[in-house]
Amino acid sequence: MGINTVQKGKILSLAIAHMLNDWYMNFIQTLLPFIVALGMGVGKAAFLISAFTTTASILQPVFGYLVDRKNQRWMVYVGTIWMAVLLSLIGLTSNYYLLLVLAALSGLGTAAFHPQAAAMVSAVSGARKGFFQSIFIAGGNVGWALTPLMVIPLIKIYGMGITPVFAVPGMLVAILLWFTAPRISAVKKTDSGPRMTVSLTSSFELVKVVLIVACRSLTYFGLIAFLPLYLQTHNISIVASSNLLFIMLFAGAIGGVFGGHLSDKLGRKTVISASLILSAPCFYLFLQNSGLAMYIFLTLAGAALLASFSITVVLAQEIISKNAAMASGLTLGFGIGMGGLGVGIIGVIIEHMGISYGINLLVWLPLLAGLLAFTLRKRSMIPALAQNSTAAIGKPGIALFFFNSASS
């Protein structure tokens, strides 16, 4: 069944909101070189990222649970403005503990936004859920890519005192969502509905998926945070670094969609393991080269790193076929949260071992994740999943939003 122009407009507004929401999610990582330049240690600054990522990722299943039981439309616009305002205050204080509180509290905004927004997209997408979820995801990934491109030059010129200005886009998008966010009904639950039952074998498989996602996320978040510091030691300016981060993240947005498509043809395990293993040497060759070769290897590395972005979600949903939405929320919520916590640990390592040691550790982590993916059991698409989780997946393997906790 097709959807009308009004529904397409609502999806577009949610995709724009997702782009801005994820733009803010990359805010602290982008500011890290400036925070360090003001005298804060790399390790302490890195734990600001950990504080934000922990609440932003790990609490998403909690908000998804609320959305499952009762539609919470207010989450999309309140969550957006909450995060925008709190993050915009970061440049106004140098008190470390206040910064930690701001980082942790601001993460609640994106944790509230994502499950409700994903449910809205699914509800108004008709029969093309996979396609429109991919549009929604692409918006978020582009937002991640745009943050360093837009924030770094402005901070470079005007200093950290300009950060309150960055609250304005969030306010405008919150107003947009107030008027355009669709009103949907919560999914009715019955006493006979499926319960969370997982065999020992499936539990072990889920643990492996979580570890794979955690390693990938640590590389992703860690490079965003520390790559500009590394490049500065090689006489590459902070502005030039922002351009390189944009290339890596934008290539990742494209790679996520392409990888999901390939997984339908080649299999989940094959694409996850091959893409992660490929990304490690590409990152290494990026660090070893200059000029055009540097840009080529960074593009390939970014695309390969996020090629498994949606596939790991589908794989987790296949492992727990009767709890697909819970699988996406719990598995990737905690997986990405673990990766975010690891950024603080990498910051401490960098303080003691040096920036080159930390960066090289990050770029080879996907190799470990890829080798672990080789041990995953091969599994075909479970029919019950296709019937009971259409809203959560759409077309399996096509890029979907990985916290669609409201669509089981």
C-alpha positions in Angstrom: 0.0 0.0 0.0 1.4 3.4 -1.0 1.6 6.5 1.2 0.4 9.9 0.4 2.2 13.2 0.2 1.4 14.2 3.7 2.9 11.0 5.1 6.0 11.5 3.0 6.3 15.0 4.4 6.1 13.6 7.9 8.8 11.1 7.2 11.0 13.9 5.7 10.6 16.0 8.8 11.6 13.1 11.0 14.6 12.4 8.8 15.6 16.1 9.1 15.1 15.9 12.9 17.2 12.7 12.9 20.0 14.5 11.0 20.0 17.3 13.6 19.7 14.9 16.5 22.7 12.9 15.4 24.5 16.2 14.6 24.3 16.9 18.4 25.4 13.4 19.2 28.7 14.1 17.7 29.0 17.5 19.4 31.2 16.5 22.4 33.6 14.4 20.3 34.0 17.3 17.9 34.8 19.7 20.8 37.3 17.4 22.4 40.5 19.0 20.8 39.3 22.4 22.0 38.5 21.2 25.5 42.0 19.6 25.7 43.6 22.8 24.4 42.0 24.7 27.4 44.0 22.5 29.7 41.9 19.4 30.5 43.6 16.1 30.3 42.8 13.8 27.4 41.5 11.1 29.7 39.2 13.4 31.7 37.9 14.9 28.5 37.3 11.5 26.9 35.1 10.5 29.9 32.7 13.3 28.9 32.0 11.3 25.7 31.6 8.2 27.8 29.1 9.9 30.1 27.0 11.1 27.1 27.1 7.9 25.2 26.2 5.8 28.2 22.9 7.6 28.8 22.2 8.1 25.1 22.6 4.4 24.2 22.0 2.2 27.2 18.8 4.0 28.3 17.2 3.7 24.8 15.7 0.3 25.5 14.0 1.9 28.6 12.4 4.6 26.5 11.6 2.0 23.8 9.7 0.0 26.5 7.6 3.1 27.3 6.9 3.7 23.6 5.9 0.0 23.1 3.2 0.4 25.8 2.0 3.9 25.2 2.8 6.2 22.4 4.9 9.2 23.7 4.8 11.8 20.9 6.3 14.4 23.1 9.6 12.5 23.3 10.7 13.6 19.8 10.4 17.4 20.3 11.2 17.5 24.1 14.1 15.1 23.6 15.5 17.3 20.8 15.3 20.6 22.6 16.5 19.1 25.9 19.7 17.8 24.2 20.3 21.0 22.2 20.0 23.3 25.2 22.2 21.2 27.6 24.9 20.6 25.0 25.0 24.3 24.1 26.0 25.1 27.6 29.3 23.1 27.5 31.3 26.1 26.3 30.3 28.3 29.2 31.9 26.3 32.0 35.3 24.8 32.8 34.1 22.9 35.9 34.7 19.3 35.1 32.0 17.8 37.3 29.4 20.2 35.9 30.5 19.2 32.4 30.1 15.5 33.3 26.5 16.2 34.5 25.7 18.2 31.4 27.0 15.4 29.2 25.1 12.7 31.0 21.8 14.6 31.2 21.9 15.7 27.5 22.2 12.0 26.5 18.6 11.5 27.8 17.4 13.7 25.0 18.6 11.5 22.2 17.6 8.3 24.2 14.0 9.7 24.2 14.0 10.8 20.6 15.2 7.7 18.8 12.7 4.9 19.7 9.7 7.2 19.3 10.9 8.7 16.0 11.7 5.3 14.6 8.2 4.0 15.5 6.6 7.0 13.8 8.5 6.4 10.6 7.5 2.7 10.6 3.8 3.6 11.4 3.4 5.9 8.4 5.6 4.1 5.8 3.0 1.7 4.5 4.5 -1.3 2.7 7.8 0.4 2.1 9.1 0.3 5.7 12.6 -0.8 4.8 13.1 2.0 2.2 11.8 4.8 4.4 13.7 3.6 7.5 16.8 3.8 5.3 16.0 7.4 4.5 15.6 8.0 8.2 19.0 6.4 9.0 20.7 8.2 6.2 19.6 11.5 7.7 21.2 10.5 11.1 24.5 9.4 9.5 24.8 12.6 7.5 24.2 14.6 10.7 27.2 12.8 12.3 29.3 13.7 9.2 28.3 17.4 9.3 29.2 18.1 12.9 33.0 18.6 12.5 32.5 20.3 9.2 30.2 23.0 10.8 31.4 23.2 14.4 35.2 23.2 14.2 35.6 26.3 11.9 33.2 28.3 14.1 34.9 27.4 17.3 38.2 28.0 15.7 37.1 31.6 14.9 34.9 32.6 17.8 36.0 30.3 20.6 34.1 28.0 23.0 31.9 30.9 24.1 29.9 30.6 21.0 28.4 27.2 21.9 25.0 28.6 23.1 24.3 29.6 19.5 24.2 25.9 18.6 21.0 25.5 20.6 19.1 27.4 17.9 18.8 24.6 15.3 17.5 22.2 17.9 14.8 24.7 19.0 13.7 25.2 15.4 13.5 21.5 14.7 11.6 20.9 17.9 9.0 23.5 16.7 8.9 21.6 13.3 8.3 18.3 15.1 5.5 19.9 17.3 3.5 20.5 14.2 4.6 17.6 11.9 5.3 14.6 14.1 2.7 11.9 13.3 0.3 10.8 16.0 0.3 7.0 16.2 -1.2 4.4 18.5 0.8 2.2 20.8 1.0 -1.5 19.9 -1.5 -3.5 21.9 0.0 -6.2 24.0 -1.7 -9.4 25.0 -1.1 -11.8 27.8 -0.3 -14.5 25.3 2.4 -12.4 23.6 5.9 -13.7 23.2 8.1 -13.7 26.3 11.9 -13.1 26.4 13.1 -16.7 26.2 16.6 -17.3 25.0 18.5 -20.6 24.7 22.1 -21.0 26.0 23.4 -21.1 22.4 21.4 -18.0 21.4 22.7 -16.2 24.5 26.3 -16.9 23.5 25.5 -15.7 20.0 24.0 -12.5 21.3 27.1 -11.9 23.5 29.3 -12.1 20.4 27.1 -9.7 18.5 27.3 -7.2 21.4 31.1 -7.5 21.5 31.3 -6.9 17.7 29.1 -3.8 18.0 31.1 -2.6 21.0 34.5 -2.9 19.1 33.1 -1.2 16.1 31.5 1.6 18.1 34.7 2.2 20.1 36.7 2.6 16.9 34.0 4.9 15.5 33.7 7.1 18.6 37.4 7.0 19.4 38.5 8.2 15.9 36.0 11.0 16.0 37.4 12.1 19.3 41.1 11.5 18.9 41.9 11.6 15.2 42.1 15.4 15.1 44.6 15.3 18.0 46.7 12.7 16.2 46.6 14.7 12.9 47.7 17.9 14.7 50.9 16.0 15.6 51.4 15.5 11.9 51.0 19.2 11.1 47.4 18.8 9.8 45.3 21.7 11.0 42.1 21.3 13.0 40.0 22.6 10.1 41.6 20.1 7.7 40.9 17.4 10.2 37.3 18.3 10.2 37.2 17.8 6.5 38.8 14.3 6.9 36.2 13.4 9.6 33.4 14.4 7.3 34.8 12.2 4.5 35.0 9.2 6.9 31.6 9.7 8.4 29.8 10.4 5.1 31.4 7.4 3.5 30.2 5.4 6.5 26.6 6.6 5.8 26.8 5.3 2.3 28.6 2.1 3.3 25.8 1.3 5.8 23.1 1.3 3.2 25.3 -0.6 0.7 26.3 -3.2 3.3 22.7 -3.9 4.2 21.9 -4.5 0.6 24.8 -6.8 0.1 23.9 -8.8 3.2 20.6 -9.9 1.5 22.6 -11.4 -1.3 25.8 -12.7 0.4 24.6 -13.4 4.0 24.9 -11.5 7.3 28.0 -13.2 8.6 30.0 -12.8 5.4 29.4 -9.0 5.1 29.9 -8.3 8.8 33.3 -10.2 9.0 34.6 -9.1 5.6 33.8 -5.4 6.0 35.2 -5.1 9.5 38.4 -7.0 8.5 38.8 -4.8 5.5 38.4 -1.6 7.4 41.4 -2.2 9.7 44.1 -2.2 6.9 42.4 0.7 5.1 42.6 2.8 8.3 46.2 1.8 8.7 47.1 2.7 5.1 45.3 6.0 5.6 47.6 6.8 8.5 50.7 5.8 6.5 49.9 7.9 3.4 49.4 11.5 2.3 47.7 13.3 -0.6 45.1 11.5 -2.7 45.9 8.1 -1.4 45.1 9.2 2.2 41.7 10.4 1.1 41.0 7.2 -0.8 42.0 4.9 2.0 40.0 6.9 4.5 36.9 6.8 2.3 37.2 3.0 2.0 37.8 2.6 5.7 34.8 4.7 6.7 32.5 2.8 4.3 33.8 -0.6 5.4 33.6 0.2 9.1 29.8 1.0 9.0 28.9 -1.5 6.3 27.6 -3.8 9.1 25.7 -0.9 10.7 22.2 -2.4 10.1 23.2 -6.0 9.6 24.2 -6.6 13.2 20.7 -5.5 14.2 19.0 -7.9 11.8 21.2 -10.7 13.0 20.3 -10.0 16.6 16.6 -10.0 15.7 17.1 -13.3 13.9 18.7 -14.8 17.0 15.7 -13.8 19.2 13.0 -14.1 16.6 10.1 -13.6 18.9 11.6 -10.5 20.6 13.0 -8.6 17.6 12.5 -5.1 19.0 13.9 -6.0 22.3 16.9 -7.5 20.6 17.7 -4.3 18.8 17.2 -2.2 21.8 19.1 -4.3 24.3 21.8 -5.7 22.1 22.8 -2.5 20.3 21.9 -0.2 23.1 24.3 -1.9 25.4 26.8 -2.6 22.7 27.1 1.0 21.6 27.1 2.1 25.3 30.0 -0.2 25.9 31.9 1.3 23.0 31.2 4.8 24.3 32.5 3.8 27.8 35.7 2.5 26.1 36.5 6.0 24.7 37.3 7.2 28.3 39.6 4.2 28.7 41.4 5.0 25.4 41.8 8.5 26.6 43.7 7.3 29.7 45.8 5.0 27.5 46.7 8.0 25.3 47.8 10.0 28.3 50.2 7.3 29.4 51.2 5.7 26.1 50.9 8.6 23.6 48.4 9.5 20.8 50.0 7.3 18.2 49.6 4.2 20.4 46.0 5.0 21.0 45.1 5.6 17.4 46.8 2.4 16.2 44.9 0.5 18.9 41.6 1.9 17.6 42.2 1.2 13.9 43.0 -2.5 14.5 40.0 -3.2 16.8 37.7 -3.8 13.7 40.0 -6.7 12.8 39.3 -8.3 16.1 35.6 -7.8 15.6 35.8 -9.2 12.1 37.5 -12.3 13.3 34.9 -12.7 16.1 32.2 -12.4 13.4 33.7 -15.5 11.7 32.6 -17.5 14.7 29.0 -16.6 14.4 26.6 -19.4 13.4 25.1 -19.1 10.0 21.3 -18.8 10.1 18.6 -18.2 7.5 15.8 -15.7 7.9 13.3 -17.1 10.4 9.7 -17.1 9.0 8.3 -16.1 12.4 10.5 -13.0 12.4 9.3 -12.0 9.0 5.7 -12.2 10.1 5.9 -10.8 13.6 8.6 -8.1 13.2 7.7 -6.4 10.0 7.5 -3.0 11.6 10.9 -3.4 13.2 12.7 -4.5 10.1 10.8 -3.8 6.9 13.0 -5.6 4.4 15.6 -7.5 6.3 19.1 -6.3 5.6 18.2 -3.0 4.1 19.6 -0.2 6.3 17.2 0.3 9.2 17.4 2.4 12.3 19.0 0.3 15.0 17.0 1.5 18.0 13.5 0.8 16.5 12.3 -0.5 19.9 8.7 0.4 19.4 7.9 -1.8 16.4 7.7 -5.4 17.5 
